[in-house]
Amino acid sequence: MSDIPANTSTPKLIYILFLANIVIPILGIVGIVMAYINKNDAPQWLQTHYQFQIRTFWIGFLYFFIGSVLTTIIVGYLLLLFAVIWLIIRCVKGMKYLDAGQPYPEPTSWMF
């Protein structure tokens, strides 16, 4: 990391938008667009957060899509519940590392 403090407000806002996406689904799209726009201009340690956020969106989209399709059988509701918990944990962990000024350790992970 450099001695110049990086602006962490944008990645923090994206994490918040992803959490708010649980209630207002359009906010996730706003967050992913912001992540794609800002990922190349950020310092290396912040790029790990943007990569993590982009993967969180697309993997979450996959979980929610499959869960929605499977709601015709009861297992879909369990998958949707898992997806919400998964999203909350990923966003909280991401904000924890962001507030500490650390890169996200495994931005390509599928789980937490």
N, CA, C and O atoms as a MOPAC input file, in Angstrom:
PM7 MOZYME 1SCF
protein

 N      0.84200 1    -1.18300 1     0.00000 1
 C      0.00000 1     0.00000 1     0.00000 1
 C      0.88100 1     1.23700 1     0.00000 1
 O      1.99200 1     1.21700 1     0.52900 1
 N      0.39300 1     2.28800 1    -0.58200 1
 C      1.14600 1     3.53100 1    -0.60600 1
 C      0.82900 1     4.36000 1     0.62400 1
 O     -0.09300 1     4.05900 1     1.38200 1
 N      1.62300 1     5.42400 1     0.80600 1
 C      1.40200 1     6.30600 1     1.94400 1
 C      0.20800 1     7.22800 1     1.72300 1
 O     -0.30600 1     7.81900 1     2.67300 1
 N     -0.23100 1     7.34900 1     0.48300 1
 C     -1.38000 1     8.19500 1     0.17800 1
 C     -2.64400 1     7.40800 1     0.50500 1
 O     -2.84900 1     6.31800 1    -0.03000 1
 N     -3.49400 1     7.95000 1     1.38000 1
 C     -4.71000 1     7.20100 1     1.72000 1
 C     -5.63800 1     7.08900 1     0.51100 1
 O     -5.86000 1     8.05900 1    -0.21300 1
 N     -6.16100 1     5.91200 1     0.31300 1
 C     -7.07400 1     5.67700 1    -0.80100 1
 C     -8.49000 1     6.04100 1    -0.37200 1
 O     -8.84300 1     5.95100 1     0.80300 1
 N     -9.28300 1     6.44900 1    -1.33800 1
 C    -10.67800 1     6.76400 1    -1.07100 1
 C    -11.46200 1     5.45800 1    -0.99300 1
 O    -11.64800 1     4.76900 1    -1.99600 1
 N    -11.91400 1     5.13100 1     0.20500 1
 C    -12.65200 1     3.87700 1     0.40100 1
 C    -14.15900 1     4.09100 1     0.41800 1
 O    -14.91200 1     3.15200 1     0.67500 1
 N    -14.60500 1     5.30200 1     0.15100 1
 C    -16.04600 1     5.55800 1     0.23200 1
 C    -16.82500 1     4.84700 1    -0.88100 1
 O    -17.94300 1     4.38800 1    -0.64900 1
 N    -16.25300 1     4.75200 1    -2.07300 1
 C    -16.97200 1     4.09000 1    -3.16200 1
 C    -17.13200 1     2.59400 1    -2.91300 1
 O    -18.24500 1     2.08200 1    -3.04100 1
 N    -16.05500 1     1.86200 1    -2.55800 1
 C    -16.28300 1     0.43800 1    -2.28100 1
 C    -17.20300 1     0.20900 1    -1.08500 1
 O    -17.96500 1    -0.75700 1    -1.05900 1
 N    -17.13200 1     1.09500 1    -0.09800 1
 C    -18.02500 1     0.95400 1     1.06000 1
 C    -19.47600 1     1.16000 1     0.62300 1
 O    -20.36800 1     0.42900 1     1.05600 1
 N    -19.70900 1     2.14800 1    -0.22900 1
 C    -21.05300 1     2.39700 1    -0.74100 1
 C    -21.56300 1     1.19300 1    -1.53300 1
 O    -22.74200 1     0.84900 1    -1.45600 1
 N    -20.67800 1     0.55800 1    -2.28800 1
 C    -21.08600 1    -0.61900 1    -3.06200 1
 C    -21.50600 1    -1.75200 1    -2.13300 1
 O    -22.50800 1    -2.42100 1    -2.38500 1
 N    -20.74200 1    -1.97200 1    -1.05300 1
 C    -21.14700 1    -2.99900 1    -0.07600 1
 C    -22.52500 1    -2.66800 1     0.50700 1
 O    -23.36200 1    -3.55500 1     0.66800 1
 N    -22.75500 1    -1.40400 1     0.81800 1
 C    -24.04700 1    -0.98800 1     1.37900 1
 C    -25.16800 1    -1.18100 1     0.35300 1
 O    -26.26300 1    -1.62500 1     0.70000 1
 N    -24.88900 1    -0.84700 1    -0.90500 1
 C    -25.89000 1    -1.05500 1    -1.95600 1
 C    -26.22900 1    -2.53700 1    -2.10800 1
 O    -27.38700 1    -2.89500 1    -2.32100 1
 N    -25.22100 1    -3.39100 1    -1.99800 1
 C    -25.48200 1    -4.82800 1    -2.08900 1
 C    -26.35400 1    -5.30000 1    -0.93200 1
 O    -27.23600 1    -6.13800 1    -1.12300 1
 N    -26.11700 1    -4.77200 1     0.25900 1
 C    -26.95800 1    -5.14400 1     1.40000 1
 C    -28.38600 1    -4.62300 1     1.21400 1
 O    -29.35000 1    -5.32500 1     1.51800 1
 N    -28.51400 1    -3.39800 1     0.71800 1
 C    -29.83900 1    -2.82700 1     0.47700 1
 C    -30.54400 1    -3.53800 1    -0.68000 1
 O    -31.76800 1    -3.48400 1    -0.79800 1
 N    -29.76600 1    -4.19800 1    -1.52500 1
 C    -30.31200 1    -4.95400 1    -2.64700 1
 C    -31.26300 1    -6.05900 1    -2.18400 1
 O    -32.12500 1    -6.49200 1    -2.94800 1
 N    -31.11600 1    -6.50700 1    -0.96000 1
 C    -32.00200 1    -7.53900 1    -0.42100 1
 C    -33.44100 1    -7.03000 1    -0.39000 1
 O    -34.38000 1    -7.79700 1    -0.60500 1
 N    -33.61100 1    -5.73400 1    -0.12100 1
 C    -34.94200 1    -5.13300 1    -0.01900 1
 C    -35.34200 1    -4.43100 1    -1.31800 1
 O    -36.49700 1    -4.50700 1    -1.73700 1
 N    -34.39000 1    -3.75100 1    -1.95100 1
 C    -34.65600 1    -2.99700 1    -3.18600 1
 C    -33.71800 1    -3.52900 1    -4.27200 1
 O    -32.59200 1    -3.04900 1    -4.39700 1
 N    -34.16300 1    -4.50500 1    -5.05200 1
 C    -33.26800 1    -5.22100 1    -5.96600 1
 C    -32.51800 1    -4.38000 1    -6.99200 1
 O    -31.44300 1    -4.80200 1    -7.41900 1
 N    -32.99800 1    -3.25500 1    -7.40200 1
 C    -32.31500 1    -2.45000 1    -8.41700 1
 C    -30.98100 1    -1.90400 1    -7.91300 1
 O    -30.10500 1    -1.58200 1    -8.71600 1
 N    -30.81400 1    -1.79800 1    -6.59900 1
 C    -29.59300 1    -1.22600 1    -6.03800 1
 C    -28.37000 1    -2.09600 1    -6.29600 1
 O    -27.25400 1    -1.58000 1    -6.35500 1
 N    -28.55600 1    -3.38900 1    -6.44800 1
 C    -27.43700 1    -4.26800 1    -6.78100 1
 C    -26.86700 1    -3.95000 1    -8.15000 1
 O    -25.65600 1    -4.02300 1    -8.35700 1
 N    -27.73800 1    -3.59700 1    -9.08600 1
 C    -27.28600 1    -3.23800 1   -10.43100 1
 C    -26.49000 1    -1.94100 1   -10.38300 1
 O    -25.47200 1    -1.81000 1   -11.06300 1
 N    -26.94500 1    -0.98900 1    -9.59000 1
 C    -26.20000 1     0.26400 1    -9.42600 1
 C    -24.81600 1    -0.03500 1    -8.85100 1
 O    -23.81700 1     0.52100 1    -9.30700 1
 N    -24.76300 1    -0.91100 1    -7.85400 1
 C    -23.49600 1    -1.26800 1    -7.22800 1
 C    -22.53300 1    -1.94700 1    -8.18500 1
 O    -21.34300 1    -1.63300 1    -8.18700 1
 N    -23.02500 1    -2.87100 1    -8.99500 1
 C    -22.13700 1    -3.58400 1    -9.91300 1
 C    -21.60300 1    -2.65000 1   -10.99000 1
 O    -20.44600 1    -2.77200 1   -11.39300 1
 N    -22.42300 1    -1.72300 1   -11.45900 1
 C    -21.95200 1    -0.74600 1   -12.44500 1
 C    -20.84500 1     0.11100 1   -11.83300 1
 O    -19.83000 1     0.36900 1   -12.48000 1
 N    -21.03700 1     0.55000 1   -10.59200 1
 C    -20.01100 1     1.34900 1    -9.91600 1
 C    -18.71600 1     0.55400 1    -9.74900 1
 O    -17.62800 1     1.10500 1    -9.91100 1
 N    -18.82500 1    -0.72900 1    -9.42900 1
 C    -17.62900 1    -1.56300 1    -9.25200 1
 C    -16.86900 1    -1.70500 1   -10.57000 1
 O    -15.64300 1    -1.59300 1   -10.59200 1
 N    -17.58200 1    -1.94700 1   -11.65700 1
 C    -16.91800 1    -2.07300 1   -12.95600 1
 C    -16.25900 1    -0.75800 1   -13.37500 1
 O    -15.16700 1    -0.77000 1   -13.94300 1
 N    -16.90300 1     0.36100 1   -13.10200 1
 C    -16.35400 1     1.66100 1   -13.48900 1
 C    -15.08700 1     1.99100 1   -12.71000 1
 O    -14.14100 1     2.53200 1   -13.28100 1
 N    -15.04900 1     1.67700 1   -11.42100 1
 C    -13.95200 1     2.11100 1   -10.55600 1
 C    -12.81900 1     1.11200 1   -10.38600 1
 O    -11.77900 1     1.47300 1    -9.83500 1
 N    -12.97400 1    -0.12600 1   -10.83500 1
 C    -11.98100 1    -1.15400 1   -10.50200 1
 C    -10.59800 1    -0.89200 1   -11.08900 1
 O     -9.60600 1    -1.22000 1   -10.43700 1
 N    -10.48300 1    -0.32900 1   -12.26500 1
 C     -9.17300 1    -0.14500 1   -12.88900 1
 C     -8.42400 1     1.07700 1   -12.37900 1
 O     -7.20100 1     1.13800 1   -12.50200 1
 N     -9.12100 1     2.04600 1   -11.81200 1
 C     -8.47700 1     3.27000 1   -11.33900 1
 C     -8.05000 1     3.19100 1    -9.88400 1
 O     -7.44600 1     4.13400 1    -9.37200 1
 N     -8.34300 1     2.10700 1    -9.21700 1
 C     -8.08500 1     1.98700 1    -7.78000 1
 C     -6.69200 1     1.41300 1    -7.52800 1
 O     -6.12200 1     0.74200 1    -8.38900 1
 N     -6.14700 1     1.68500 1    -6.33100 1
 C     -4.88900 1     1.02700 1    -5.94900 1
 C     -5.08700 1    -0.49000 1    -5.88900 1
 O     -6.21600 1    -0.97400 1    -5.79800 1
 N     -3.99900 1    -1.22100 1    -5.94200 1
 C     -4.06500 1    -2.68700 1    -6.00600 1
 C     -4.89700 1    -3.29800 1    -4.88300 1
 O     -5.69000 1    -4.20800 1    -5.12500 1
 N     -4.72200 1    -2.80500 1    -3.65700 1
 C     -5.45500 1    -3.41200 1    -2.53600 1
 C     -6.95300 1    -3.15100 1    -2.64400 1
 O     -7.75300 1    -3.97300 1    -2.19700 1
 N     -7.34500 1    -2.02300 1    -3.22700 1
 C     -8.77700 1    -1.76100 1    -3.42300 1
 C     -9.32900 1    -2.55200 1    -4.60800 1
 O    -10.51700 1    -2.87200 1    -4.64700 1
 N     -8.46700 1    -2.86300 1    -5.56800 1
 C     -8.92300 1    -3.67000 1    -6.70000 1
 C     -9.39400 1    -5.04400 1    -6.24300 1
 O    -10.28700 1    -5.63200 1    -6.85400 1
 N     -8.78900 1    -5.56600 1    -5.15800 1
 C     -9.25900 1    -6.85900 1    -4.64300 1
 C    -10.69000 1    -6.74300 1    -4.12800 1
 O    -11.47100 1    -7.68800 1    -4.24400 1
 N    -11.03700 1    -5.58800 1    -3.55900 1
 C    -12.40700 1    -5.38700 1    -3.07800 1
 C    -13.37600 1    -5.29000 1    -4.25700 1
 O    -14.46200 1    -5.87000 1    -4.22500 1
 N    -12.97700 1    -4.55100 1    -5.29900 1
 C    -13.84800 1    -4.45200 1    -6.46800 1
 C    -14.03200 1    -5.81700 1    -7.13000 1
 O    -15.13900 1    -6.15700 1    -7.55000 1
 N    -12.95900 1    -6.60000 1    -7.22500 1
 C    -13.06800 1    -7.94400 1    -7.78700 1
 C    -14.00600 1    -8.79800 1    -6.93400 1
 O    -14.84000 1    -9.53300 1    -7.46200 1
 N    -13.86500 1    -8.69600 1    -5.62600 1
 C    -14.71500 1    -9.43600 1    -4.69800 1
 C    -16.17600 1    -9.00700 1    -4.85200 1
 O    -17.07300 1    -9.85000 1    -4.83400 1
 N    -16.42100 1    -7.70900 1    -5.00200 1
 C    -17.78400 1    -7.20800 1    -5.15300 1
 C    -18.40500 1    -7.67400 1    -6.46400 1
 O    -19.57900 1    -8.04200 1    -6.50200 1
 N    -17.62900 1    -7.65800 1    -7.52700 1
 C    -18.14300 1    -8.10700 1    -8.82200 1
 C    -18.50900 1    -9.58700 1    -8.75200 1
 O    -19.56500 1    -9.99600 1    -9.23500 1
 N    -17.63900 1   -10.37700 1    -8.15200 1
 C    -17.93400 1   -11.80800 1    -8.00400 1
 C    -19.12200 1   -12.03300 1    -7.07400 1
 O    -19.93000 1   -12.93100 1    -7.30700 1
 N    -19.23100 1   -11.22200 1    -6.02400 1
 C    -20.36800 1   -11.34400 1    -5.11200 1
 C    -21.67300 1   -11.11400 1    -5.86500 1
 O    -22.64000 1   -11.85000 1    -5.67100 1
 N    -21.70300 1   -10.10800 1    -6.71300 1
 C    -22.91900 1    -9.82500 1    -7.47900 1
 C    -23.28600 1   -11.00600 1    -8.37800 1
 O    -24.42000 1   -11.48400 1    -8.33900 1
 N    -22.33500 1   -11.47700 1    -9.18600 1
 C    -22.66000 1   -12.50300 1   -10.17100 1
 C    -22.94700 1   -13.86000 1    -9.53200 1
 O    -23.85100 1   -14.57000 1    -9.97200 1
 N    -22.19600 1   -14.22300 1    -8.50900 1
 C    -22.47400 1   -15.48400 1    -7.82200 1
 C    -23.81200 1   -15.38300 1    -7.08800 1
 O    -24.60100 1   -16.32800 1    -7.10100 1
 N    -24.06600 1   -14.24700 1    -6.45100 1
 C    -25.34700 1   -14.02500 1    -5.78200 1
 C    -26.50300 1   -14.07200 1    -6.76300 1
 O    -27.55300 1   -14.64400 1    -6.46800 1
 N    -26.31300 1   -13.47100 1    -7.93100 1
 C    -27.33800 1   -13.52300 1    -8.97200 1
 C    -27.64100 1   -14.97600 1    -9.33900 1
 O    -28.80300 1   -15.35400 1    -9.49100 1
 N    -26.59700 1   -15.78200 1    -9.47800 1
 C    -26.77400 1   -17.19500 1    -9.79900 1
 C    -27.54600 1   -17.91800 1    -8.69400 1
 O    -28.48700 1   -18.66000 1    -8.97800 1
 N    -27.15100 1   -17.70400 1    -7.43600 1
 C    -27.85000 1   -18.33800 1    -6.31200 1
 C    -29.32200 1   -17.91700 1    -6.26700 1
 O    -30.20500 1   -18.75500 1    -6.08300 1
 N    -29.58400 1   -16.61300 1    -6.43500 1
 C    -30.96500 1   -16.13000 1    -6.38100 1
 C    -31.78400 1   -16.64100 1    -7.56700 1
 O    -32.96100 1   -16.96500 1    -7.41100 1
 N    -31.17800 1   -16.71500 1    -8.73600 1
 C    -31.89300 1   -17.21800 1    -9.90800 1
 C    -32.26900 1   -18.68700 1    -9.72100 1
 O    -33.41900 1   -19.07400 1    -9.92800 1
 N    -31.29300 1   -19.49600 1    -9.33200 1
 C    -31.57000 1   -20.92300 1    -9.12100 1
 C    -32.58800 1   -21.10500 1    -7.99800 1
 O    -33.49800 1   -21.92600 1    -8.11500 1
 N    -32.44200 1   -20.34900 1    -6.91700 1
 C    -33.39800 1   -20.43100 1    -5.81300 1
 C    -34.80000 1   -20.05400 1    -6.24000 1
 O    -35.77100 1   -20.68500 1    -5.82100 1
 N    -34.91600 1   -19.02700 1    -7.07100 1
 C    -36.23700 1   -18.59800 1    -7.54900 1
 C    -36.88100 1   -19.66200 1    -8.42500 1
 O    -38.07800 1   -19.92800 1    -8.30900 1
 N    -36.09100 1   -20.26800 1    -9.29700 1
 C    -36.61600 1   -21.32400 1   -10.16100 1
 C    -37.06400 1   -22.52200 1    -9.32200 1
 O    -38.07800 1   -23.15300 1    -9.61800 1
 N    -36.30200 1   -22.82400 1    -8.27800 1
 C    -36.60600 1   -24.00300 1    -7.46200 1
 C    -37.66300 1   -23.75200 1    -6.38700 1
 O    -37.94200 1   -24.64400 1    -5.58700 1
 N    -38.25500 1   -22.56100 1    -6.35200 1
 C    -39.30800 1   -22.32300 1    -5.35600 1
 C    -40.55700 1   -23.14100 1    -5.64800 1
 O    -41.41600 1   -23.29300 1    -4.78000 1
 N    -40.66300 1   -23.66500 1    -6.85400 1
 C    -41.79500 1   -24.54600 1    -7.14600 1
 C    -41.71200 1   -25.81800 1    -6.30900 1
 O    -42.72600 1   -26.44500 1    -6.00400 1
 N    -40.49700 1   -26.18100 1    -5.94900 1
 C    -40.31000 1   -27.22600 1    -4.94100 1
 C    -39.67900 1   -26.52200 1    -3.73800 1
 O    -38.98100 1   -25.52200 1    -3.90600 1
 N    -39.90400 1   -27.00400 1    -2.59400 1
 C    -39.58100 1   -26.30200 1    -1.34200 1
 C    -38.09900 1   -25.96200 1    -1.20100 1
 O    -37.76000 1   -24.99200 1    -0.52300 1
 N    -37.22700 1   -26.72200 1    -1.81200 1
 C    -35.78900 1   -26.50400 1    -1.64300 1
 C    -35.35800 1   -25.11200 1    -2.12400 1
 O    -34.33900 1   -24.59100 1    -1.67100 1
 N    -36.11300 1   -24.51700 1    -3.02300 1
 C    -35.78200 1   -23.18300 1    -3.52000 1
 C    -35.80200 1   -22.13500 1    -2.42800 1
 O    -34.96600 1   -21.23100 1    -2.42100 1
 N    -36.74200 1   -22.24500 1    -1.50900 1
 C    -36.81500 1   -21.28600 1    -0.40900 1
 C    -35.59400 1   -21.39700 1     0.49800 1
 O    -35.10000 1   -20.39300 1     1.01200 1
 N    -35.11200 1   -22.61800 1     0.68900 1
 C    -33.89900 1   -22.80600 1     1.49200 1
 C    -32.68600 1   -22.19500 1     0.79400 1
 O    -31.82700 1   -21.59800 1     1.44300 1
 N    -32.62100 1   -22.34400 1    -0.51600 1
 C    -31.51900 1   -21.75400 1    -1.27500 1
 C    -31.59300 1   -20.23000 1    -1.23500 1
 O    -30.56000 1   -19.56700 1    -1.13400 1
 N    -32.79000 1   -19.66900 1    -1.31400 1
 C    -32.93800 1   -18.21500 1    -1.21200 1
 C    -32.50600 1   -17.71500 1     0.16400 1
 O    -31.85400 1   -16.67600 1     0.26800 1
 N    -32.85800 1   -18.43400 1     1.20400 1
 C    -32.42600 1   -18.07000 1     2.55600 1
 C    -30.90600 1   -18.13500 1     2.66200 1
 O    -30.28000 1   -17.23500 1     3.22200 1
 N    -30.31500 1   -19.19800 1     2.12400 1
 C    -28.85900 1   -19.31800 1     2.11200 1
 C    -28.23500 1   -18.14700 1     1.36200 1
 O    -27.24000 1   -17.58300 1     1.81700 1
 N    -28.80700 1   -17.77700 1     0.21900 1
 C    -28.24900 1   -16.69600 1    -0.59500 1
 C    -28.26500 1   -15.36900 1     0.15700 1
 O    -27.31000 1   -14.59800 1     0.06100 1
 N    -29.32300 1   -15.09300 1     0.89400 1
 C    -29.39900 1   -13.85100 1     1.67200 1
 C    -28.33800 1   -13.85200 1     2.76900 1
 O    -27.63200 1   -12.86000 1     2.95200 1
 N    -28.22300 1   -14.95100 1     3.49200 1
 C    -27.21600 1   -15.04500 1     4.55900 1
 C    -25.81400 1   -14.94900 1     3.97000 1
 O    -24.95100 1   -14.27100 1     4.52600 1
 N    -25.58700 1   -15.62100 1     2.85500 1
 C    -24.30100 1   -15.59000 1     2.15600 1
 C    -23.93700 1   -14.16000 1     1.76500 1
 O    -22.80000 1   -13.73000 1     1.96400 1
 N    -24.89100 1   -13.42800 1     1.21300 1
 C    -24.64900 1   -12.05000 1     0.79500 1
 C    -24.30900 1   -11.16300 1     1.98700 1
 O    -23.38100 1   -10.35700 1     1.91300 1
 N    -25.03600 1   -11.29900 1     3.06300 1
 C    -24.77800 1   -10.48800 1     4.26000 1
 C    -23.37800 1   -10.76400 1     4.79800 1
 O    -22.64000 1    -9.83100 1     5.11300 1
 N    -23.01200 1   -12.03000 1     4.90500 1
 C    -21.68800 1   -12.37400 1     5.44000 1
 C    -20.58300 1   -11.83400 1     4.54300 1
 O    -19.60200 1   -11.28400 1     5.04300 1
 N    -20.72200 1   -11.97800 1     3.23900 1
 C    -19.68500 1   -11.48400 1     2.32000 1
 C    -19.54100 1    -9.97000 1     2.40800 1
 O    -18.42100 1    -9.45900 1     2.41000 1
 N    -20.63700 1    -9.25500 1     2.47900 1
 C    -20.56200 1    -7.79200 1     2.55100 1
 C    -19.96500 1    -7.32800 1     3.87400 1
 O    -19.15700 1    -6.40000 1     3.89700 1
 N    -20.35100 1    -7.95900 1     4.96300 1
 C    -19.81500 1    -7.57300 1     6.27100 1
 C    -18.31700 1    -7.86000 1     6.34000 1
 O    -17.55000 1    -7.03200 1     6.83100 1
 N    -17.89500 1    -9.03200 1     5.84800 1
 C    -16.46400 1    -9.34300 1     5.83500 1
 C    -15.70000 1    -8.36900 1     4.94500 1
 O    -14.61000 1    -7.92200 1     5.30200 1
 N    -16.26400 1    -8.04600 1     3.80300 1
 C    -15.61300 1    -7.09800 1     2.90300 1
 C    -15.44800 1    -5.73200 1     3.54500 1
 O    -14.39300 1    -5.11000 1     3.42500 1
 N    -16.49100 1    -5.26000 1     4.23000 1
 C    -16.39800 1    -3.95900 1     4.90700 1
 C    -15.38900 1    -3.99700 1     6.04500 1
 O    -14.72200 1    -2.99900 1     6.32000 1
 N    -15.27400 1    -5.13900 1     6.70500 1
 C    -14.29900 1    -5.27700 1     7.79400 1
 C    -12.87700 1    -5.09100 1     7.25800 1
 O    -12.09200 1    -4.33300 1     7.82900 1
 N    -12.55100 1    -5.77500 1     6.17200 1
 C    -11.22400 1    -5.62600 1     5.57100 1
 C    -11.02700 1    -4.22100 1     5.00400 1
 O     -9.93200 1    -3.66400 1     5.09000 1
 N    -12.06900 1    -3.65600 1     4.43300 1
 C    -11.97700 1    -2.31300 1     3.87100 1
 C    -11.70500 1    -1.28300 1     4.95700 1
 O    -10.85100 1    -0.41400 1     4.78400 1
 N    -12.41700 1    -1.36900 1     6.07100 1
 C    -12.20400 1    -0.43100 1     7.17800 1
 C    -10.81200 1    -0.56700 1     7.77900 1
 O    -10.25900 1     0.40700 1     8.29000 1
 N    -10.23900 1    -1.77000 1     7.72100 1
 C     -8.88900 1    -1.99200 1     8.24200 1
 C     -7.82200 1    -1.57100 1     7.23000 1
 O     -6.63100 1    -1.59300 1     7.54100 1
 N     -8.23900 1    -1.19200 1     6.03300 1
 C     -7.28500 1    -0.78300 1     5.00400 1
 C     -6.50800 1    -1.95500 1     4.42700 1
 O     -5.37000 1    -1.79400 1     3.98500 1
 N     -7.12200 1    -3.13600 1     4.43000 1
 C     -6.45700 1    -4.34800 1     3.95000 1
 C     -7.11500 1    -4.84300 1     2.66700 1
 O     -8.31100 1    -4.63800 1     2.46000 1
 N     -6.33600 1    -5.49400 1     1.80700 1
 C     -6.95100 1    -6.11100 1     0.63000 1
 C     -7.80100 1    -7.29800 1     1.05900 1
 O     -7.57000 1    -7.88300 1     2.11800 1
 N     -8.77500 1    -7.65000 1     0.24400 1
 C     -9.56500 1    -8.83800 1     0.56400 1
 C     -8.68300 1   -10.04400 1     0.27000 1
 O     -8.14900 1   -10.15400 1    -0.83400 1
 N     -8.51400 1   -10.96700 1     1.24600 1
 C     -7.52400 1   -12.03900 1     1.08900 1
 C     -7.79400 1   -13.02400 1    -0.04900 1
 O     -6.85400 1   -13.44900 1    -0.72000 1
 N     -9.04100 1   -13.39400 1    -0.27800 1
 C     -9.36500 1   -14.35600 1    -1.33700 1
 C    -10.53500 1   -13.83100 1    -2.16500 1
 O    -11.65900 1   -14.30600 1    -2.00400 1
 N    -10.29600 1   -12.86800 1    -3.04300 1
 C    -11.41700 1   -12.26700 1    -3.77200 1
 C    -12.09100 1   -13.20000 1    -4.77300 1
 O    -13.18900 1   -12.90200 1    -5.24200 1
 N    -11.46100 1   -14.31800 1    -5.11000 1
 C    -12.07100 1   -15.23100 1    -6.08600 1
 C    -12.83200 1   -16.37700 1    -5.43200 1
 O    -13.28000 1   -17.29100 1    -6.12400 1
 N    -12.98300 1   -16.34400 1    -4.12800 1
 C    -13.68200 1   -17.40200 1    -3.39600 1
 C    -15.17700 1   -17.40000 1    -3.72600 1
 O    -15.76900 1   -16.35300 1    -3.98500 1
 N    -15.77300 1   -18.59600 1    -3.71000 1
 C    -17.21500 1   -18.71600 1    -3.91800 1
 C    -17.98300 1   -18.60900 1    -2.61800 1
 O    -19.16500 1   -18.26700 1    -2.61900 1
 N    -17.32700 1   -18.89800 1    -1.51500 1
 C    -18.05800 1   -18.88200 1    -0.24600 1
 C    -17.79800 1   -17.57100 1     0.49700 1
 O    -17.95700 1   -16.49300 1    -0.07600 1
 N    -17.40900 1   -17.65500 1     1.74200 1
 C    -17.28000 1   -16.45600 1     2.55400 1
 C    -15.83800 1   -16.02800 1     2.56000 1
 O    -15.49400 1   -15.02700 1     3.18900 1

